[in-house]
Amino acid sequence: MDTVHKIGRRKTAVARIYLNEGKGNITVNKKDYKDYFSTGTLQYKVQQPLMLTENLESYDIKVNVYGGGITGQAEAIRLAITRALVAIDADHRAVLKPEGLLTRDPRMVERKKFGQKKARKKFQFSKR
């Protein structure tokens, strides 16, 4: 099996992953994912597609991720891993699709409009 390269995005975070057969090592920006993502919730999000398909110790994953915050980065990595697993074996789609892992979250920050303080907030109105 040669390297599978996939991209995942969430808000402004972009994750590029390179998936090879291996022992289950996940490296994020040249660090172990447990060092990069300090909380258990974020570590779970990264592992979730591997756990659902029972491939936790089948693949080595190298990740380059930038932009956004750590939660957005973790979810971008999750989407990229999911896409890679489906590319390797189409049967994984039946497990991952109902969990909502194949859906790219379209929510982005709304732009600030001129004549307003923020995207929707207005400047304070003074009647007199």
N, C-alpha and C positions, 0 to 999 in steps of 0.2 A: 504494500500500500504506500503510495506516495503522499506528500503533504497536501492537506486540504486547507485552502485559504478562504476565509469568509469574513464579512464585515457586519457589525451590529451597531445600531445607533439608538440613542435615547436622549431627548432634549438636545444639548450641544455636545454630548459625549460621543466619541467615535472609538470603537474597539475593533482592531484587526487581529484575528487569531490564526495561528498555524497549528494544525492538529496532525499528530503522527501517532503511530502505534507505540505504546510504551508502558510505563508502570503507574501512571496516574499523577504525574507531576504537573502542577499548574503554575506557570511563571508569569507574573504580571509586571511589566516594565523592569525586567531583570531582577525582581524580588519574588520570593515565595508569596502566593496569594494570601496566606494567613498573616504575613507581615504587612502586606499592602492594605488588606481589608481587616481592620482590627476587631469589628464586632461580629458575633456569630450569625446575625441576620444576613449581613452582606456576604459572608462566606457561604451560607446556605444558598443564597441566590445564584452565586457562581456555580455551585455544584448541582443545583436542582435538575437541569436536563440530564446530567450524567447519572444521577441517582434514579430518576424515573425510568431511564432506559437500561439500568443496571450495568453501566460501563464505567464505574467509578475508578477502576484500576486498569483500564484497557488502553487509555490514550494519554500521551504527553501533550500538553497544550502550552504554547508560547503566545503571550498576549502583548500587544502594544496598544495602550489606551491613552487618550488625551481629551481635554475639554470637560466642562461640566463639573459636578461634584462627585463624591465617592459613590453615592447611591445611584446616580445616573450612569456612572462608569460600570458599576456592578451589573446593572440591568442591560447595558449595552453588550457586556461580555456574555451574559446569559443568552441573549438573542443570537449572537454570533455562534456560540457553541451549539445551540439548538439547530441553526441552519446547517452547520457542518455535520451534525449527526444525521440529519435528514438526507443530506447529500451522500453520505456513506451508505446508509440503509433506509430505503423509503418506508420500511415497516415501522420505523420509529415515529413517523408522522402521526400514526393512529394513537400513540401514547401521548405525544407532546401537544398536539392540536387542542384537545379538550381542556388542557391546563392553561391555554392561552399563551403559550410560550413562543408560538410562531408569529404572533401579531406584533407589528412595530407600533409602539405607542406614539400616536401622532401629536400629543399635547406638547406645545412649545410656548415659550414666554411671548405674551402679546406685546406688540411694539408700543412705545410711548407716542402719543399724538401731540402735535403742536397746540399751544393754547391750553394745555392741561398739565397737571402736576406729574401724573403717571399715566398708565394705559387707560384707566377708567376714572381715576380720582381727578376731581376738578380743583382749581385754585379756590381758596375760601371766598365766598360771596359776601359782599358788604352792601346792604341796602342803602345805608346813609353814610 
